[in-house]
């Protein structure tokens, strides 16, 4: 499986709620960076930290949160996914439809780094 296929499968697993499959694709020392200004902004290290500080919050604080990629750019050990976030924040019931760019770094078939780029103002307006 090449790196683009691995990342495509990751988004499919995330959309299906298959958290174990998502976490299995991570290197044990993954560095996960959510954009500053995003509700969960910051850098998290290790799959458990990403699970608790990002995935669990997305699952409990949002209705129908989705990260849907439209395009994948193959740069070898880096894959860029371009797409849109959608969903509604439970507290305010305000919806988002915001573009994103995700930069994934892989080594030996495992994800070692993730960096999120998005319009954090649009997301903050929903909060």
LINSULCOR-V369225 format. One line per field, one symbol per residue. burial: + if it has 16 or more other ideal C-beta (glycine too) atoms within 10 Angstrom, else -. Layout:
burial: ???
This chain:
burial: --++-+++-++-++-------++-+++--++++++--+++---+-++--++--++--+---+--+++-+--+------+++-+-+-+-+------+-+-+++++++----++++++-+++--+--+-
